[in-house]
C-alpha cells in the first residue's frame, strides 16, 4: 500500500512502511530537496533545488557516500560542474563551465584518498591543515540498536573489545559529565549512582542498546572533498533503577582515535551490500555504513535539539535542516570554487 505523508516541511513516500523518497520544502512551500532513503541511509538519487525552482545539484548516494555522476547548476540554470565519484573519497572532474556557458580549464584531484593499511586494518587519516578547511560542522548522533542497519555494531564483542581495552589500561575512558574527554570515568561511581555492577561485571551483564557519537564534518580544499571524522563514542546501556524502572543511560566516552585500531580487529558481520573496502567494524564506521540520528549540533548553550524543539514534528524538521545544511554546504563550496 502506498502512502503520502506530510509532516511539517517533510514529506515521505512510503511503500509498505519503508521510506523510499524524502522531500524537504522551503518555508515558501517550494521543493528544496528530494532524496532516496533505504534503512535510514542515503541510497539512490539526490536532487536539490534553488528556491526559484531551478535545479541546483543532482547525483547518487550509496550507503551515505557519493557515488557516480554529480552535476551542479547555477541559479540561472547554467551547468557549472560535473564530478564522477568512484567512491565517497575519490572522484574525477568531467567538466567545468563558466556562467557564460564556455568550458573552463580544470585540474584533476592529485590525491588518491584512503587506502587501507594492511598493518593497521584501517585507513590512516589524511593530514589536514586549518587553512584548507573551508567549512566545518560538529554534530552529535545517537546510533540505536533498533535500526536494522546498525546491528553489526551491537555484536557483544564490539563493546567488549573497547571496554576490555580500558580495563587493561590500553585506552582511557571518560566521564559522561561532559564530552570533552577531561574527567576520568569511574565504574564505582556509576554503580553507586545506578545500583549496577559495572565495576565487576561490565563485560557480561551490561546491555548496550545504543551509541552516542561526537563527530566533525569538514570540507578539505586540498583534496576537494568533504569528510566526517568521529571524535568520541559512548556506549548507551540499559539499567534497572530502583523505583524508576528500566532506563537507558550513557556509560562512558572513549576517544575515537584511540579505539580505531581495536575496532579494526573485529570482522564486520551483516549485509552483503557493504563496499569491498569494509572488512571490519572500523571500516564500517569510516565508510558511514550506519544510521545515526542527530540529537545536537554545536551551539553556544550546548542544548540538545529536544530541549530547543518541543514537538516530534519540530524535532524532525530541525534534524532534516541540519542534515541538508551539511550536504548543501558542500555544493555551495563547489560553486564558489568553480566560479
Buried (B, 14 or more C-beta within 10 A) or exposed (E): EEEEEEEBBBBBBBEEEEBBBBBBBEEEEEBBBBBBBBBBBBBBEBBBBBEEEEBBBBBBBBBBBBBEBBBBBBEEEBBBBBBBBEBBBBBEBEBBBEEEEEEEEEEEBEEEBBEBEEEEBBBEEBEBEEEEBBBBBBBBBBBBBEBEBBBBBBBEEBBBBBBBBBBEEEBBBBBBEEBEBEEEBBBEEBBEEBEBBBBEEBBEEBBBBBBBBBBBBBBBBBBBBBBBBBBBBBBBBBBEEEEEEEEBBBBBBBBBEBBBBBBBEBEBEBBEEBBEBBBBBBBBBBBBBBBBBBBBBEEEEEEBBEEBBEEEEBBBBBBBBBBBEBBBBBBBBBBEBBB
